[in-house]
């Protein structure tokens, strides 16, 4: 079927109002934040119902077309890219919060709901949604589920998976499944809900999500601590976690701090300059919280693990300290970074980080590396910045060779090549470093059951 016939059929079914075919729209909806691949879909379609999705799936199966699910397109593994004439299926117009259950502390919403909108809805109803990250203002709930998004408070609330009570999905055969139905307890065999969480759009379209909400946390205090030695980060974590409730334990290098201060026009947290920085968010709910916090701070200073520190005295100061960490991604975007989203168990972080850093520095001494991440849950982001004089193609080729070395270290430490960004198109060849051949074959077999014609996000994940 020619592109013109495809577009005519789409316009006829969707009355033209939910179909886009201009180049500007292709650039907007045909890629995520990766920006490493050409953009060439044949159309952008905006379904408004599960019935629309069923029609699209039937149309794609009949005409051997590929469908690329598209949420907020904030992904960093090219999981939402369309480069080969695919139909991009945007969930932007399925963006309603459908039901709130105050007794169960749950909310049912469509997949296109913006993460920040859900966070605000929870607060307005006296509750809290625990998943948070820098892209919350653009990302969508369906995409969060499809990639099992993590973020800055996993150490306290867990990944997206821990928040999902139920899903409605439309599979690659057009079948509608209502999975777990929002139940808290359900022991009736295999829980198919968990196959779709982290499936990256390869098994079906997520249309509705039932989310577990939590009590609003009490007052929080934010600290930034200056650290010179990597091996001191874990005893700092242990000291604070043993005495207080931690909501976040983040990490960034001095190079990362320099980038974000220059880009955001921010001030350093304190006068001393150290090699690394830890950002902690701690719960100040109890009457003795301040005393415990000061005691922990004094202890890590006395041990020589921390050289200097800053502590928020107001919400504005807390927000300013958080910007030192949350502003890093935006500040390095102009450098076209090659992003590595890797993880090991937290106890292995210092040795792992040191091993990877030594390998990268030896192989590519002229590349600038920016480290930051959610060190409390073992997730590290290594961003290699493109030199100005190098083309994207040459840079990507160099980084691909570098990635094999990095992933070999990941494998040695029994880690993951993708902690929270997914595999997508960018990391397909790296999946073997984190999953066995048997696991990969089983995943492929599962995809065939849900998508026998391979129309859903082909070329991604496998």
Steps between C-alpha positions, in 0.01 A plus 500: 500500500642840403541782749224697326254213534599452865441869573169500311379203707610664825334829411179320411492308830605793719321779305837665437495675839721244676756443223813707431733460201711818494876494552493714815267247663721215386796661672298562816326164531737272313784491752582516869779692675770269360537696172736240349275361226332634184130580523273364226151388605217498247240654734422601858167375636326605822257232621230605746376156606588133523277446198722737300801293602327175406427644154862615461631157597266327254602745227870447573468121501308496173749726326824383668566840658693582814359703790722701736339588836578858601456658843683809622806397292737574786672162463876469463535165321327577168202291600253740334682568173344448157750480215346258249154623401325390819175643630571685825214452746498790744308465827476879546119503464436215743595718796211487745501414870204264507436404860627566852442252782577667836437178695756304298723808456516432127440687178410364156623704207559477128849436371549853365473673837811711566694378806501844663123526456458174688735622772294819537171305499630282782604803708161668439336189646726480804722223363835457326640335186851384582659473154679821403771604254613801299271420203182482712360809328509329158497123555175303494380230737472239224861560398609486864339158532636379165855580612453432874624853572698564817625845593627673810300333780530130416693447823177575689210423265637256243464497121179558303431126526434534873230763437293315236187327631343432162529545124275498199683414179425434136726221373654453156198286405253771601389323817417719800635370832403633842794395720473472880203744507653718770508222755743515791493123556455259211651150491345358184793378299739694276474878541511620138501861617870468575581385147380834366688706758836562336397339168576819301187481286591161350202305635210743476369851556452596864171693509419532872703475818377463857757662727557454872527831684673554834471728802660840447849490654581734785746790486826421322850639536752498215875473549788520254821344632847536349693172468849440360510119501246273331528235768368748757159527332370167630584554870331841472191327365511241777538764773198703393281203411563336838370806682251672271250439220668579170288614206795545263874440486644648181851548369682721247860578409671834519498515118122459506469778757708732281274438200176560686628814677610650168176411321253587775697791650503328840739542789713224651346350814808596708847647456696174502542318170490121521518217249148375565177612662221310670150648516275363773132564565395390847168486681469753784166375634600417857577737784858376526566502122711814507713365784553171316584681179766713667639194677534313168664800337749537784580128485581495128709816541695353793570182302649712220249366246352846441712813454225760492125523479191716454155448649172655390333740742192566284304353209668748267846387613400136464383566143825683423709209627292254300564703185870418531406139431180527297642758259789283383325326210378824348839667547686233300239455224677752268805268504300212340592261783523126452309379803570188700233401751661218696453342840647260752402421856574810714781334696695450175461858374839648602707213354284483190511875434876507544549203263280651227652847535853360463402306187331797332781741590763263363315433174384854431709751694368791288134430579344680794300272729223623728390273786180532700222275614279340761780347698273391786346236272817424305405690181774702331479725194823531304472770234778523242498843333554543127801715408398804292706399199366142480197403292211319668564193282868478599417569863233230507743251343769578759251475786368167375849354540530663840163357603617142449777562752256659745251216462769240557563667836124498565498127433794442735313677779170318426336831412254637247572680174179700544383587849204719408522619136411171331668327207319652202700519181818633655589207726372194315847358451577554869212289632726191495717655774209507746278210392585140415430348159219297655337810648516685168347207311218479755433873465485464121258211535277709728495780242383257232203401718384860541615637162518212249541732198776709661321829434558657843822702527704260286876541514491603864614293800601193292 
